[in-house]
Amino acid sequence: MGAEEDKKLIIDTLKGKTTKTKFYLKDFNKMFPERRPREVSKLVNEMVAEGLLEYWSTGSTTMIGLKGAGIQHEAEDSDQ
């Protein structure tokens, strides 16, 4: 698979999840079992830089989700 197909797979997979909007890096590694974790991390970082994904931190752990998705964004939108 090429980089664009990989990005599409990630986005489609995340959009398909209805009950969860934030994921650990290990969840992305499971999408690409044939790849080294470093390669997957690099792809995720590239997608964050492009604005497709975003990091979210609880203070003790960092999670990754689609840009603009999730409960925290819904709360921010209703405050405005």
Phi and psi restraints in degrees (range 20) as a CNS / XPLOR table:
assign (resid 1 and name C) (resid 2 and name N)
       (resid 2 and name CA) (resid 2 and name C) 1.0 -88.8 20.0 2
assign (resid 2 and name N) (resid 2 and name CA)
       (resid 2 and name C) (resid 3 and name N) 1.0 173.7 20.0 2
assign (resid 2 and name C) (resid 3 and name N)
       (resid 3 and name CA) (resid 3 and name C) 1.0 -61.5 20.0 2
assign (resid 3 and name N) (resid 3 and name CA)
       (resid 3 and name C) (resid 4 and name N) 1.0 -40.6 20.0 2
assign (resid 3 and name C) (resid 4 and name N)
       (resid 4 and name CA) (resid 4 and name C) 1.0 -66.6 20.0 2
assign (resid 4 and name N) (resid 4 and name CA)
       (resid 4 and name C) (resid 5 and name N) 1.0 -38.2 20.0 2
assign (resid 4 and name C) (resid 5 and name N)
       (resid 5 and name CA) (resid 5 and name C) 1.0 -67.4 20.0 2
assign (resid 5 and name N) (resid 5 and name CA)
       (resid 5 and name C) (resid 6 and name N) 1.0 -37.8 20.0 2
assign (resid 5 and name C) (resid 6 and name N)
       (resid 6 and name CA) (resid 6 and name C) 1.0 -62.8 20.0 2
assign (resid 6 and name N) (resid 6 and name CA)
       (resid 6 and name C) (resid 7 and name N) 1.0 -43.4 20.0 2
assign (resid 6 and name C) (resid 7 and name N)
       (resid 7 and name CA) (resid 7 and name C) 1.0 -64.4 20.0 2
assign (resid 7 and name N) (resid 7 and name CA)
       (resid 7 and name C) (resid 8 and name N) 1.0 -40.6 20.0 2
assign (resid 7 and name C) (resid 8 and name N)
       (resid 8 and name CA) (resid 8 and name C) 1.0 -64.2 20.0 2
assign (resid 8 and name N) (resid 8 and name CA)
       (resid 8 and name C) (resid 9 and name N) 1.0 -40.7 20.0 2
assign (resid 8 and name C) (resid 9 and name N)
       (resid 9 and name CA) (resid 9 and name C) 1.0 -61.2 20.0 2
assign (resid 9 and name N) (resid 9 and name CA)
       (resid 9 and name C) (resid 10 and name N) 1.0 -44.3 20.0 2
assign (resid 9 and name C) (resid 10 and name N)
       (resid 10 and name CA) (resid 10 and name C) 1.0 -62.5 20.0 2
assign (resid 10 and name N) (resid 10 and name CA)
       (resid 10 and name C) (resid 11 and name N) 1.0 -49.4 20.0 2
assign (resid 10 and name C) (resid 11 and name N)
       (resid 11 and name CA) (resid 11 and name C) 1.0 -62.6 20.0 2
assign (resid 11 and name N) (resid 11 and name CA)
       (resid 11 and name C) (resid 12 and name N) 1.0 -45.9 20.0 2
assign (resid 11 and name C) (resid 12 and name N)
       (resid 12 and name CA) (resid 12 and name C) 1.0 -62.6 20.0 2
assign (resid 12 and name N) (resid 12 and name CA)
       (resid 12 and name C) (resid 13 and name N) 1.0 -40.0 20.0 2
assign (resid 12 and name C) (resid 13 and name N)
       (resid 13 and name CA) (resid 13 and name C) 1.0 -65.1 20.0 2
assign (resid 13 and name N) (resid 13 and name CA)
       (resid 13 and name C) (resid 14 and name N) 1.0 -44.5 20.0 2
assign (resid 13 and name C) (resid 14 and name N)
       (resid 14 and name CA) (resid 14 and name C) 1.0 -67.8 20.0 2
assign (resid 14 and name N) (resid 14 and name CA)
       (resid 14 and name C) (resid 15 and name N) 1.0 -38.5 20.0 2
assign (resid 14 and name C) (resid 15 and name N)
       (resid 15 and name CA) (resid 15 and name C) 1.0 -66.1 20.0 2
assign (resid 15 and name N) (resid 15 and name CA)
       (resid 15 and name C) (resid 16 and name N) 1.0 -28.4 20.0 2
assign (resid 15 and name C) (resid 16 and name N)
       (resid 16 and name CA) (resid 16 and name C) 1.0 -76.1 20.0 2
assign (resid 16 and name N) (resid 16 and name CA)
       (resid 16 and name C) (resid 17 and name N) 1.0 -14.7 20.0 2
assign (resid 16 and name C) (resid 17 and name N)
       (resid 17 and name CA) (resid 17 and name C) 1.0 -85.4 20.0 2
assign (resid 17 and name N) (resid 17 and name CA)
       (resid 17 and name C) (resid 18 and name N) 1.0 115.6 20.0 2
assign (resid 17 and name C) (resid 18 and name N)
       (resid 18 and name CA) (resid 18 and name C) 1.0 -94.3 20.0 2
assign (resid 18 and name N) (resid 18 and name CA)
       (resid 18 and name C) (resid 19 and name N) 1.0 -22.4 20.0 2
assign (resid 18 and name C) (resid 19 and name N)
       (resid 19 and name CA) (resid 19 and name C) 1.0 -103.4 20.0 2
assign (resid 19 and name N) (resid 19 and name CA)
       (resid 19 and name C) (resid 20 and name N) 1.0 -10.2 20.0 2
assign (resid 19 and name C) (resid 20 and name N)
       (resid 20 and name CA) (resid 20 and name C) 1.0 -135.1 20.0 2
assign (resid 20 and name N) (resid 20 and name CA)
       (resid 20 and name C) (resid 21 and name N) 1.0 133.9 20.0 2
assign (resid 20 and name C) (resid 21 and name N)
       (resid 21 and name CA) (resid 21 and name C) 1.0 -117.2 20.0 2
assign (resid 21 and name N) (resid 21 and name CA)
       (resid 21 and name C) (resid 22 and name N) 1.0 -13.2 20.0 2
assign (resid 21 and name C) (resid 22 and name N)
       (resid 22 and name CA) (resid 22 and name C) 1.0 -121.4 20.0 2
assign (resid 22 and name N) (resid 22 and name CA)
       (resid 22 and name C) (resid 23 and name N) 1.0 141.0 20.0 2
assign (resid 22 and name C) (resid 23 and name N)
       (resid 23 and name CA) (resid 23 and name C) 1.0 -135.1 20.0 2
assign (resid 23 and name N) (resid 23 and name CA)
       (resid 23 and name C) (resid 24 and name N) 1.0 152.5 20.0 2
assign (resid 23 and name C) (resid 24 and name N)
       (resid 24 and name CA) (resid 24 and name C) 1.0 -81.2 20.0 2
assign (resid 24 and name N) (resid 24 and name CA)
       (resid 24 and name C) (resid 25 and name N) 1.0 158.5 20.0 2
assign (resid 24 and name C) (resid 25 and name N)
       (resid 25 and name CA) (resid 25 and name C) 1.0 -59.1 20.0 2
assign (resid 25 and name N) (resid 25 and name CA)
       (resid 25 and name C) (resid 26 and name N) 1.0 -33.7 20.0 2
assign (resid 25 and name C) (resid 26 and name N)
       (resid 26 and name CA) (resid 26 and name C) 1.0 -61.9 20.0 2
assign (resid 26 and name N) (resid 26 and name CA)
       (resid 26 and name C) (resid 27 and name N) 1.0 -28.5 20.0 2
assign (resid 26 and name C) (resid 27 and name N)
       (resid 27 and name CA) (resid 27 and name C) 1.0 -65.6 20.0 2
assign (resid 27 and name N) (resid 27 and name CA)
       (resid 27 and name C) (resid 28 and name N) 1.0 -36.4 20.0 2
assign (resid 27 and name C) (resid 28 and name N)
       (resid 28 and name CA) (resid 28 and name C) 1.0 -71.1 20.0 2
assign (resid 28 and name N) (resid 28 and name CA)
       (resid 28 and name C) (resid 29 and name N) 1.0 -35.7 20.0 2
assign (resid 28 and name C) (resid 29 and name N)
       (resid 29 and name CA) (resid 29 and name C) 1.0 -61.2 20.0 2
assign (resid 29 and name N) (resid 29 and name CA)
       (resid 29 and name C) (resid 30 and name N) 1.0 -34.3 20.0 2
assign (resid 29 and name C) (resid 30 and name N)
       (resid 30 and name CA) (resid 30 and name C) 1.0 -68.0 20.0 2
assign (resid 30 and name N) (resid 30 and name CA)
       (resid 30 and name C) (resid 31 and name N) 1.0 -25.7 20.0 2
assign (resid 30 and name C) (resid 31 and name N)
       (resid 31 and name CA) (resid 31 and name C) 1.0 -70.1 20.0 2
assign (resid 31 and name N) (resid 31 and name CA)
       (resid 31 and name C) (resid 32 and name N) 1.0 -25.0 20.0 2
assign (resid 31 and name C) (resid 32 and name N)
       (resid 32 and name CA) (resid 32 and name C) 1.0 -129.6 20.0 2
assign (resid 32 and name N) (resid 32 and name CA)
       (resid 32 and name C) (resid 33 and name N) 1.0 67.4 20.0 2
assign (resid 32 and name C) (resid 33 and name N)
       (resid 33 and name CA) (resid 33 and name C) 1.0 -62.9 20.0 2
assign (resid 33 and name N) (resid 33 and name CA)
       (resid 33 and name C) (resid 34 and name N) 1.0 -21.1 20.0 2
assign (resid 33 and name C) (resid 34 and name N)
       (resid 34 and name CA) (resid 34 and name C) 1.0 -83.0 20.0 2
assign (resid 34 and name N) (resid 34 and name CA)
       (resid 34 and name C) (resid 35 and name N) 1.0 -8.1 20.0 2
assign (resid 34 and name C) (resid 35 and name N)
       (resid 35 and name CA) (resid 35 and name C) 1.0 -102.1 20.0 2
assign (resid 35 and name N) (resid 35 and name CA)
       (resid 35 and name C) (resid 36 and name N) 1.0 154.3 20.0 2
assign (resid 35 and name C) (resid 36 and name N)
       (resid 36 and name CA) (resid 36 and name C) 1.0 -73.6 20.0 2
assign (resid 36 and name N) (resid 36 and name CA)
       (resid 36 and name C) (resid 37 and name N) 1.0 146.8 20.0 2
assign (resid 36 and name C) (resid 37 and name N)
       (resid 37 and name CA) (resid 37 and name C) 1.0 -54.8 20.0 2
assign (resid 37 and name N) (resid 37 and name CA)
       (resid 37 and name C) (resid 38 and name N) 1.0 -33.8 20.0 2
assign (resid 37 and name C) (resid 38 and name N)
       (resid 38 and name CA) (resid 38 and name C) 1.0 -64.0 20.0 2
assign (resid 38 and name N) (resid 38 and name CA)
       (resid 38 and name C) (resid 39 and name N) 1.0 -38.8 20.0 2
assign (resid 38 and name C) (resid 39 and name N)
       (resid 39 and name CA) (resid 39 and name C) 1.0 -64.6 20.0 2
assign (resid 39 and name N) (resid 39 and name CA)
       (resid 39 and name C) (resid 40 and name N) 1.0 -41.9 20.0 2
assign (resid 39 and name C) (resid 40 and name N)
       (resid 40 and name CA) (resid 40 and name C) 1.0 -66.4 20.0 2
assign (resid 40 and name N) (resid 40 and name CA)
       (resid 40 and name C) (resid 41 and name N) 1.0 -42.2 20.0 2
assign (resid 40 and name C) (resid 41 and name N)
       (resid 41 and name CA) (resid 41 and name C) 1.0 -59.9 20.0 2
assign (resid 41 and name N) (resid 41 and name CA)
       (resid 41 and name C) (resid 42 and name N) 1.0 -41.7 20.0 2
assign (resid 41 and name C) (resid 42 and name N)
       (resid 42 and name CA) (resid 42 and name C) 1.0 -63.4 20.0 2
assign (resid 42 and name N) (resid 42 and name CA)
       (resid 42 and name C) (resid 43 and name N) 1.0 -41.0 20.0 2
assign (resid 42 and name C) (resid 43 and name N)
       (resid 43 and name CA) (resid 43 and name C) 1.0 -63.7 20.0 2
assign (resid 43 and name N) (resid 43 and name CA)
       (resid 43 and name C) (resid 44 and name N) 1.0 -45.1 20.0 2
assign (resid 43 and name C) (resid 44 and name N)
       (resid 44 and name CA) (resid 44 and name C) 1.0 -62.6 20.0 2
assign (resid 44 and name N) (resid 44 and name CA)
       (resid 44 and name C) (resid 45 and name N) 1.0 -44.2 20.0 2
assign (resid 44 and name C) (resid 45 and name N)
       (resid 45 and name CA) (resid 45 and name C) 1.0 -60.9 20.0 2
assign (resid 45 and name N) (resid 45 and name CA)
       (resid 45 and name C) (resid 46 and name N) 1.0 -39.0 20.0 2
assign (resid 45 and name C) (resid 46 and name N)
       (resid 46 and name CA) (resid 46 and name C) 1.0 -63.3 20.0 2
assign (resid 46 and name N) (resid 46 and name CA)
       (resid 46 and name C) (resid 47 and name N) 1.0 -41.0 20.0 2
assign (resid 46 and name C) (resid 47 and name N)
       (resid 47 and name CA) (resid 47 and name C) 1.0 -68.1 20.0 2
assign (resid 47 and name N) (resid 47 and name CA)
       (resid 47 and name C) (resid 48 and name N) 1.0 -33.2 20.0 2
assign (resid 47 and name C) (resid 48 and name N)
       (resid 48 and name CA) (resid 48 and name C) 1.0 -66.4 20.0 2
assign (resid 48 and name N) (resid 48 and name CA)
       (resid 48 and name C) (resid 49 and name N) 1.0 -43.8 20.0 2
assign (resid 48 and name C) (resid 49 and name N)
       (resid 49 and name CA) (resid 49 and name C) 1.0 -62.4 20.0 2
assign (resid 49 and name N) (resid 49 and name CA)
       (resid 49 and name C) (resid 50 and name N) 1.0 -32.9 20.0 2
assign (resid 49 and name C) (resid 50 and name N)
       (resid 50 and name CA) (resid 50 and name C) 1.0 -80.4 20.0 2
assign (resid 50 and name N) (resid 50 and name CA)
       (resid 50 and name C) (resid 51 and name N) 1.0 -9.0 20.0 2
assign (resid 50 and name C) (resid 51 and name N)
       (resid 51 and name CA) (resid 51 and name C) 1.0 85.9 20.0 2
assign (resid 51 and name N) (resid 51 and name CA)
       (resid 51 and name C) (resid 52 and name N) 1.0 12.7 20.0 2
assign (resid 51 and name C) (resid 52 and name N)
       (resid 52 and name CA) (resid 52 and name C) 1.0 -82.9 20.0 2
assign (resid 52 and name N) (resid 52 and name CA)
       (resid 52 and name C) (resid 53 and name N) 1.0 -37.3 20.0 2
assign (resid 52 and name C) (resid 53 and name N)
       (resid 53 and name CA) (resid 53 and name C) 1.0 -120.9 20.0 2
assign (resid 53 and name N) (resid 53 and name CA)
       (resid 53 and name C) (resid 54 and name N) 1.0 167.0 20.0 2
assign (resid 53 and name C) (resid 54 and name N)
       (resid 54 and name CA) (resid 54 and name C) 1.0 -142.9 20.0 2
assign (resid 54 and name N) (resid 54 and name CA)
       (resid 54 and name C) (resid 55 and name N) 1.0 151.8 20.0 2
assign (resid 54 and name C) (resid 55 and name N)
       (resid 55 and name CA) (resid 55 and name C) 1.0 -85.5 20.0 2
assign (resid 55 and name N) (resid 55 and name CA)
       (resid 55 and name C) (resid 56 and name N) 1.0 149.2 20.0 2
assign (resid 55 and name C) (resid 56 and name N)
       (resid 56 and name CA) (resid 56 and name C) 1.0 -140.4 20.0 2
assign (resid 56 and name N) (resid 56 and name CA)
       (resid 56 and name C) (resid 57 and name N) 1.0 130.0 20.0 2
assign (resid 56 and name C) (resid 57 and name N)
       (resid 57 and name CA) (resid 57 and name C) 1.0 -118.5 20.0 2
assign (resid 57 and name N) (resid 57 and name CA)
       (resid 57 and name C) (resid 58 and name N) 1.0 137.9 20.0 2
assign (resid 57 and name C) (resid 58 and name N)
       (resid 58 and name CA) (resid 58 and name C) 1.0 -91.0 20.0 2
assign (resid 58 and name N) (resid 58 and name CA)
       (resid 58 and name C) (resid 59 and name N) 1.0 -6.6 20.0 2
assign (resid 58 and name C) (resid 59 and name N)
       (resid 59 and name CA) (resid 59 and name C) 1.0 106.8 20.0 2
assign (resid 59 and name N) (resid 59 and name CA)
       (resid 59 and name C) (resid 60 and name N) 1.0 -33.7 20.0 2
assign (resid 59 and name C) (resid 60 and name N)
       (resid 60 and name CA) (resid 60 and name C) 1.0 -111.5 20.0 2
assign (resid 60 and name N) (resid 60 and name CA)
       (resid 60 and name C) (resid 61 and name N) 1.0 -16.3 20.0 2
assign (resid 60 and name C) (resid 61 and name N)
       (resid 61 and name CA) (resid 61 and name C) 1.0 -147.8 20.0 2
assign (resid 61 and name N) (resid 61 and name CA)
       (resid 61 and name C) (resid 62 and name N) 1.0 156.0 20.0 2
assign (resid 61 and name C) (resid 62 and name N)
       (resid 62 and name CA) (resid 62 and name C) 1.0 -113.6 20.0 2
assign (resid 62 and name N) (resid 62 and name CA)
       (resid 62 and name C) (resid 63 and name N) 1.0 133.2 20.0 2
assign (resid 62 and name C) (resid 63 and name N)
       (resid 63 and name CA) (resid 63 and name C) 1.0 -121.7 20.0 2
assign (resid 63 and name N) (resid 63 and name CA)
       (resid 63 and name C) (resid 64 and name N) 1.0 168.4 20.0 2
assign (resid 63 and name C) (resid 64 and name N)
       (resid 64 and name CA) (resid 64 and name C) 1.0 -131.5 20.0 2
assign (resid 64 and name N) (resid 64 and name CA)
       (resid 64 and name C) (resid 65 and name N) 1.0 138.4 20.0 2
assign (resid 64 and name C) (resid 65 and name N)
       (resid 65 and name CA) (resid 65 and name C) 1.0 -150.0 20.0 2
assign (resid 65 and name N) (resid 65 and name CA)
       (resid 65 and name C) (resid 66 and name N) 1.0 175.1 20.0 2
assign (resid 65 and name C) (resid 66 and name N)
       (resid 66 and name CA) (resid 66 and name C) 1.0 -64.1 20.0 2
assign (resid 66 and name N) (resid 66 and name CA)
       (resid 66 and name C) (resid 67 and name N) 1.0 140.1 20.0 2
assign (resid 66 and name C) (resid 67 and name N)
       (resid 67 and name CA) (resid 67 and name C) 1.0 -60.4 20.0 2
assign (resid 67 and name N) (resid 67 and name CA)
       (resid 67 and name C) (resid 68 and name N) 1.0 125.6 20.0 2
assign (resid 67 and name C) (resid 68 and name N)
       (resid 68 and name CA) (resid 68 and name C) 1.0 83.7 20.0 2
assign (resid 68 and name N) (resid 68 and name CA)
       (resid 68 and name C) (resid 69 and name N) 1.0 4.4 20.0 2
assign (resid 68 and name C) (resid 69 and name N)
       (resid 69 and name CA) (resid 69 and name C) 1.0 -105.4 20.0 2
assign (resid 69 and name N) (resid 69 and name CA)
       (resid 69 and name C) (resid 70 and name N) 1.0 149.8 20.0 2
assign (resid 69 and name C) (resid 70 and name N)
       (resid 70 and name CA) (resid 70 and name C) 1.0 118.1 20.0 2
assign (resid 70 and name N) (resid 70 and name CA)
       (resid 70 and name C) (resid 71 and name N) 1.0 167.0 20.0 2
assign (resid 70 and name C) (resid 71 and name N)
       (resid 71 and name CA) (resid 71 and name C) 1.0 -60.4 20.0 2
assign (resid 71 and name N) (resid 71 and name CA)
       (resid 71 and name C) (resid 72 and name N) 1.0 -41.7 20.0 2
assign (resid 71 and name C) (resid 72 and name N)
       (resid 72 and name CA) (resid 72 and name C) 1.0 -61.6 20.0 2
assign (resid 72 and name N) (resid 72 and name CA)
       (resid 72 and name C) (resid 73 and name N) 1.0 -33.1 20.0 2
assign (resid 72 and name C) (resid 73 and name N)
       (resid 73 and name CA) (resid 73 and name C) 1.0 -74.4 20.0 2
assign (resid 73 and name N) (resid 73 and name CA)
       (resid 73 and name C) (resid 74 and name N) 1.0 -36.5 20.0 2
assign (resid 73 and name C) (resid 74 and name N)
       (resid 74 and name CA) (resid 74 and name C) 1.0 -63.3 20.0 2
assign (resid 74 and name N) (resid 74 and name CA)
       (resid 74 and name C) (resid 75 and name N) 1.0 -39.7 20.0 2
assign (resid 74 and name C) (resid 75 and name N)
       (resid 75 and name CA) (resid 75 and name C) 1.0 -67.1 20.0 2
assign (resid 75 and name N) (resid 75 and name CA)
       (resid 75 and name C) (resid 76 and name N) 1.0 -40.3 20.0 2
assign (resid 75 and name C) (resid 76 and name N)
       (resid 76 and name CA) (resid 76 and name C) 1.0 -65.3 20.0 2
assign (resid 76 and name N) (resid 76 and name CA)
       (resid 76 and name C) (resid 77 and name N) 1.0 -39.9 20.0 2
assign (resid 76 and name C) (resid 77 and name N)
       (resid 77 and name CA) (resid 77 and name C) 1.0 -65.7 20.0 2
assign (resid 77 and name N) (resid 77 and name CA)
       (resid 77 and name C) (resid 78 and name N) 1.0 -35.8 20.0 2
assign (resid 77 and name C) (resid 78 and name N)
       (resid 78 and name CA) (resid 78 and name C) 1.0 -77.5 20.0 2
assign (resid 78 and name N) (resid 78 and name CA)
       (resid 78 and name C) (resid 79 and name N) 1.0 -20.0 20.0 2
assign (resid 78 and name C) (resid 79 and name N)
       (resid 79 and name CA) (resid 79 and name C) 1.0 -75.5 20.0 2
assign (resid 79 and name N) (resid 79 and name CA)
       (resid 79 and name C) (resid 80 and name N) 1.0 -20.6 20.0 2
